[in-house]
Amino acid sequence: MTRFLLSTLVIGALSVAAAADANAWTRSATANGPRGTSSVTATGGCANGSCSRNVTRTGPAGNTYTRSGTISR
């Protein structure tokens, strides 16, 4: 169930991001499940041939997971 909620949050964030400006964006979503509320917040942007993103996920128990990434051409 947790994987389903997390997948749903990520897919929703990516769907909205596809319609946004490529230079800078922020997305967030929440989902309610039988164990509580989970949330995800993602930010990113591109400049000078380099793009980066930061994603923070918080589970219903309050555990937080953060992931960052950068790619350059």
C-alpha positions in Angstrom: 0.0 0.0 0.0 2.8 2.4 0.9 4.5 1.8 -2.5 1.2 2.5 -4.3 0.8 5.8 -2.4 4.4 6.8 -3.1 4.1 5.9 -6.8 0.9 7.9 -7.1 2.6 10.9 -5.5 5.6 10.8 -7.8 3.5 10.2 -10.9 1.3 13.1 -10.0 4.3 15.4 -9.4 5.9 14.5 -12.7 2.7 14.9 -14.6 2.3 18.5 -13.4 6.0 19.2 -13.9 5.7 18.3 -17.6 3.4 21.3 -18.2 5.6 23.8 -16.3 8.4 26.1 -17.3 11.7 24.2 -17.6 13.8 26.8 -15.9 12.4 26.5 -12.4 9.6 24.5 -10.9 8.1 23.4 -7.5 5.6 20.6 -7.0 4.0 19.1 -3.9 1.4 16.5 -3.2 -0.1 14.7 -0.3 -1.9 11.3 0.0 -4.0 10.0 2.8 -3.9 6.3 3.6 -4.8 3.9 6.3 -1.7 4.7 8.3 -1.8 8.4 7.9 -0.7 11.1 5.5 2.4 11.0 3.3 3.7 14.0 1.3 6.3 14.8 -1.4 7.8 18.1 -2.4 10.0 18.5 -5.4 11.9 21.5 -6.7 14.3 22.0 -9.6 15.6 24.2 -12.3 18.1 24.5 -15.2 20.7 27.2 -15.9 23.9 27.3 -17.9 23.6 23.8 -19.3 23.0 22.2 -15.9 19.8 21.0 -14.3 19.2 20.0 -10.7 16.3 18.7 -8.6 15.6 18.1 -4.9 12.9 15.8 -3.7 11.7 15.4 -0.1 9.3 12.7 1.0 7.7 12.4 4.4 5.9 9.2 5.4 2.9 8.9 7.8 5.3 8.0 10.7 7.2 11.3 10.2 10.2 9.7 8.5 11.8 12.0 5.9 13.8 11.0 2.8 15.6 13.6 0.7 17.3 13.0 -2.6 19.1 15.5 -4.8 20.6 15.3 -8.2 22.4 17.4 -10.9 23.1 16.7 -14.5 25.2 18.7 -16.9 25.8 18.5 -20.6 
